[in-house]
Amino acid sequence: MDHSTDAPPVSEELFAFAVRLAARAGRMCAEAFYGEQPSSEREPDGTEVTAVDIAVEEFVRKELAAAFPADAVLGEEAGTRAGTSGRRWVIDPVNGTRQFTDRVPAFSTGLAHEDEHGPAIGVVSLPMSRQLVAAGRGLGCRLLLGTDPDPLEALRSGRGRLRAGGRTELTGARTQAHGIAGWPEPLLTALHRRVRLVQGGGGALDVLAGRADALVIAGPATGYAGRAPLPVIVAEGGGRITDLTGAPVLEGDGSVLVTNGHLHDAFLEAVAEALEEGSTRAVLVDARPGWAAEGAALAEELLSALAPEARRVEHIGSTSVPGMAAKPVFDLQVSVADLAAAADAFDAPLAARGFVRSRHESDHVPAGRDDDPARWAKRLWTRRGGPGPDVNLHVRCAGSPNERLALLFRDWFRAHPEAVPAYARFKRELAQRTADSGSYAETKDPVVDLVVEVAEGWARETGWRP
């Protein structure tokens, strides 16, 4: 969802409610920060959580349930509460849990409101500096000071309004670099040569206040709740926000690029050039509820386009497993009778849909299998940058071991949801520790082999068939 300037303004009263609630949540975090030494635990997906995260989110959820019982709620810790109004609140109780537990006063609390037009309200409370950044669609973006700011007074007086600066030259642009330890090396090198990279800071606030020209988050993927307040804040503050590929930030790969607007296209070009020159790090994002429906629609579209050679088209891979973190790329499998004949027939219709033929024509043979590698042959097409979502299209012979394995891997995880968080955590850790996508895949293969061995036992016990 993008911020739309054609959408109607939100009400001042709703904006004021959101600001006051976020401020109260921020005060709870500040009080806890000065209390006993906070401790954290690892969640199944590898992220950290403290008792403060949970308590603050519970408080905000309770207030929202009382004031807007029909609205949906998405929280960083407790997941989704369904609603009936078509509107949704998004809560990030402690953005920067590691800083919080390390007694570094650089964390924040985020609250966002989304309606039928998209992002409507965004609030980020910085309780340790007694600052709060808030924006409402059509109401502008403001910096409010103090522990209990008056949002209505700020709206009516115009006090604290933020507008991004006007720098137009990329070279030397002051650029805040967040998560820099996890950046792909080509990106770090390319931007270091062009802009002035500085660690940390106030993020989007500094860009809108003119203290920085850009913000880049390119390490481990930022969760949806952490990004949710940003589109309306940046748009109302006169800036521009996308992910590093130029996609809408709430639909992208978990990276973030915020600029003053004038520099945005130049940044995107510099990033694209850098990542084309070197291998890119694997970037995982949180599972999205819409993946299943989108994968099914893609499979139906391609089955129609590739008939009669295509016997079936299946959504496979991590995006096909509910709750599984994944690279934001759909894996689809086309089953055919004759690989060479089908490949020739598929070139034209796939090219018309933006697919490019890959030179990769075989799959990894799992450890311990004394198979002829020719039995693991395939054809592969990829699509990046549209039209439509990014896709890896695997064409395999019906009845081949690699066709069967792709379906078994998917169906075993679907039947064992308790295993999904642990595997997702492994993938996140691996993505952070490997330098590029190739290394990520090579290191992951032996672990996939172990999962397959367990899945084969399950298939024998249950009589599973592809």
N, C-alpha and C positions, 0 to 999 in steps of 0.2 A: 504494500500500500504506500502510495506517495502522498505527500502533502499537496493538496489542490487549491490553487488560488481562486478557483471558481466556486468552491464550496462555501456555504454560509458561515459567518462567524459563530463561535460558540458563545454561550451566555456568560456574562460576567459572574453571575452567581455560581455557576458550575466551576468556572476557573478559580474563583475564590475558595470554594470547597476543596478543590484539589491542592491548592497551595497550602492551605491551613493543615490539611491532613498530612502532606509530605513534611511540613515543618515539624509537626508533632512527632512523626516517625523519626525524623532526624534528631530531635532532642532525646528520644529514647536511646538512640545509638550513642550520642555524646555522653549521656549519663553512664551507660555501660562501659564506655571506653575508659572512664576515670575510675571504674569500680575494680573488682578483682581481675587478676590476669585472665583474659579470655582464652579459652582453648577451642580447638576446632577438630572436626572429624572429617574423614574422607567419605563422600557419597559414592554410590556404586559407579557413577560416571567419571569419577576422579576429581570432581570439584570439592572445594572446602565448604563447610557449613558450621556455624556456631549456634549456641543457644540464643544469641541475640538475633541472628538472621530469622530464626523460627519465631521468636517472641514478637518481633517487629512486624513480620508478615501476618501473624495471627491477629495482631491489633488492627492493622490496616484492613484486613479482610472483614473483621467484625464491624468496623465503621462503615465499610462499603455495603455490607449486607443490610445494615440498618437503614442507610440512606437510599440505596439503589438496589433493592432486592432482585429486580429483574435483569440486572446487568451481569454479564459474564465476568469472571476474574481469572487472570493468569498470573501465577506467582512463581518466582524463582525457586522456591523451596517446596510448595505444596501443590504445584501443578494447576490444573484448570477446574474451575467451577462453572458449569454450564449456565447460560442465561436465556432469556426469551425476548429481550428488548432489541437485539441486534447491535448493542453497544458492549464494549469490553474495557475493563481496567487491567493494567499490567503493573506488577509490583516487583521492584528489585530492592529488597530491604537493606542489604549491605553490599554495595558494588565496590569490591576491593577488600574481600575478607582477609586476604593475606596481610594487607597493610593494617587492617584493624587488629588482627591477632599479634602483629609485630609492634604494636603501639606506634605506628606511623599515621599521623592524622591526615591521611590523604584519601580516605574512603568517602563514599557518597550514598545517598538514598534516592532511588528513582521511582517516579509514579507517572504513568501515562494513561490517557483516555483515548479510545478509538471509537468512532461512530460510523454510520453508513457511508460517510465521505472519506474515511481514512483517519490518519492521526489528527486528533483534535486538541489535546492538551498534553504538554510535557513539562514535568517539574523535576529538577535535580537539586537536592538539598546537600550542601557542603557544611555539615553542622559544626565541624571543628574550626572553621574560619567564619562561621556565622553568616554565610552567604547562601542564597537560594536563587537559582535561575529558573524562570518560569515563562512559558509562552502558551497562548491560546490562539487557535486559528482565527485570524482576523483581528486579534487584539494586540499584536506585537509581542516582543520578547523583552523581559525585564530582569534586572539584577536587583534582588531585594536583600536588605541587610538586617541583621539582628536575629534574635531567636524566635520572635513572634511577629513576623512582618504583616502589614495590612495590605493585602492585594488590591482591594477596591480603591484605597487611597492612591496606590501607585498607578492604577489604570487611569484615574480621573485627573491626577496631577501630571502624568507623563513622566514622573520621576523614575530614574534607573533604566530608561530604555536603551537597549543594546542594538548597535548596527555594526556590521563587519567593516573592516578597513578597506582601502582602495588600492592596495599594491597590485601591480599588473605584471611585474617581472619575476619569473620563476627563479632565476639565479639569485642565490642569497636569501631566498624567502625563509623566514624563521618558522621552522616546522617542528612541532612536538612529535616525538617518536615514542609511542607506547608499545610495550611488549617487544622491545627491540631485540632481546636475546633470542626470540623465536623467529625473527625475520629471515626470509630467504636471502642468502648472501648476495646474489645479483642485485636485488632490490636495495639492500643496504648500501652496497658500493655505488650504485647509480645515483641514488639520492644524495649520498654523502658528497658526491662530486658536484651536484647542482645546487643544493639548498643548504641552509644552515640547520642541521639537526640538533635539537635540544631534548634532553630527557624529561619525561613527565610534565608536570604542570597542571593547569586547570582545565585542560582538554578543550571542548567546544566553547566553554566560557571565554577562554583566552583569545580564541579566534574572533568571537563576536565582539569582544571588548577591545580588539585591535592590538593586544599584546603578543599575538602570534598570527601568522598568515595561513597556517594550515595545521591539521592534526592527522596523523597517520597511525592506525592500529592494524598491524599486519602479522602479529604473532599468532598464538592460539586463538581460535575463533571466539568472538564475543557473543555471548548468549543473547537471545531475543529480548529478554527483559532489560538487559543493559543498554540495548540499542533503542528500545521503544520510545523513550522520551525525546530522542534526538531529532527526528525529521521535522517536527513542528517548531522546536526550539531554533534549529538552524535556519529554516525557511523564514520564520518571522523575524529572525535577527539579521536577515539580509545575506546569509551565506548559502552554501550549497553542500549537500551531503549525498554520497553514494558509497558502494563498496569499491574496492580497488579495481574492479573490472568495469565500473560505470553503472552497475545494476542498482536498483533501488535498495537502500541499505537494509530494509526489513525483509527483503527477499533474496539478499545476496549471500556471499560465502562466509559471512562473519567478520570480514575485514571492514574497516571504516576509513573513509576519507572525508574530512571536513575542510573546506577552504572558504575564503572570503567571496567566492564566486568567480572572480576575475581569473584566478589561477587554476581553476578546476580542470579544464580541458588540457592544459599544459601538464598538470600532474598526471592525469590519466595516460597521456601519451608517454611520459617518462616511465611510468610504471609498466606499461605494456611493452615498451622497448626493452626494459631491464629483464622482464620475465621471459621474453622471447629469446634473449641471448643466453640465458642459463636455465637449468632445470629448476622447477618450482617446488617448494615444499608442499606436501599434502596438507590440505586444509579441510578439517571436519567441521560440520555444523550440527546443531541439535536436530533430532528428528522432527519432521513437520507433519501435522495431521493430514495435509492435502496430498502427500506423496502417493498414497495408495490410489486415490482417484485419478491423479494425473498420470501415474504409471499405467493404469488400466486404459485410460483414454489413448495414450501413446501406442499401447499394444494393439488396440482396436484399429487405430488409424493405419499403422504399418501392416497389419494383417491384410487390410483391404488393398493397400497400395502394392503389396508384394505377392498377392495371390496370382496364379494358383501354386507357384513354387513354394510359398510359405505354408507349411502345414499347421503351425501354431506359432503364436508370439506370446511370450511370457515376461512379466516384470520380475526380474531377479535382483540379486545383490542386496546391499545394505538398505537401500531406500525402499525395498519391498518388505522389510521386517519392521513391524510397529515398534516404535521407541528406540530404534537403532540410530546412533549418530553416524553420519556418513558424509563423504564428499558430495556436494550438491550436483551430482551427475547421475542420471538414470541409466541403469544397466538393463537392457532388454535382450532376450534370446529368441532368435528365429530358428525353428526346427525345419529342416529341408530333407528331401530324399537324396539329392545329388549336390554335393557342395560346389563343385566347379560350375555346373550348369546354372545353379541358383545364383552364384556370384556374378556371372555374366549378365543374368537377367536383372539383377538388383542394381547394377551400377547407375543406370539412367534415372529410375524413380527415386533412388536415394540422393543422387546429386541434386535433383530438383528440390529436395527438402533440406539442403544444406549439409549433407553428409559427405565426408571425405574418406576414401578407402585407405586403410592402414596396411603397412607392410607386415604387420604381426599376423602370422597364420598358424600358430599353434598355442596350446595351453600348457601350463605347468602340469607335469605328471606327479601326482602325490607320492611321497616317499613310501618305499616298500612295494610299489606296484611294478611288476615285471611286464609292462605293456609295451607294445610297439608304439613309439611316439606318433606314428602316422594315424593311429586311432584317435589321437587327441588334436587332430587338425581342425581348423575353423577359419572363418573369414571375419574380419572386423572392420566396421565403419564407425567413425566418430563425428559428432557435431558439437561445435563450440561457438557460442555467440549468436545463436539463432539461425533461422526462424524457430521459435519455440525453445524449450529447455535444452540444456546440454545432455547428450546421450552417448553412451557406448553401446553399439549394436553388434552383438555376438551372433554369428550365423554358424550353426553346428548341425551335424547330421543327426536325424532322428534315430534314437537308439544307441548313439555313441556314448562312451563313458563320460565325456566332458559335458554333454547335454544333460545326462542324468545327474551328474554331480552338482551342477548349478541349481537344479530344482531341489535336490536333497538338502543342500546347505540352507536354502531359504526355508523349506518346510520344517526342518528340524528346529531352527530358531523360532519359527512361528509357534511350534508346539511346545517350546520350552522358554517362555518369556522371562523366567527367572535367570536365564543365562545371558540375556541381552545386555544388562548393565555392566557385567564383568567384561564382556567382549568389547563393548563400547569404550570402557575405561582403558583397556589394552590399546585400542586403536588411537585414542587420544594421546596416550603417553608415547606411543611409537611415532606419531606424527610430529610431536614436539622434539623428539630425539634424533630423527633422521633428517638428512640434509636436503633430500629431494624425493619426488614421487617414486622414482625408480628404486631407490634404497628402501623406501617405505614398503613397496610391493614385495621386494625380495625378502625382506625380513619377516613380513607377515605370512608368507607362504608356508613355512613349517608349522606355524600355529594353526593355520587353516587346515593343514593336513591332520593335526591332532583332533580338531573339531569333527572333521569328516570321518575319522576312525570311530568316534563315539556315535556319530549320526548313522553310520552303517550298521552298528549294533542295534540301534533303535529301529532302523528300517527292517531288519530281520525279525525283530520281536513283534512289530506291529503289522508286518505285511505291506509296508508302504510301497507304492509304485509311482513312478513319475506320470 
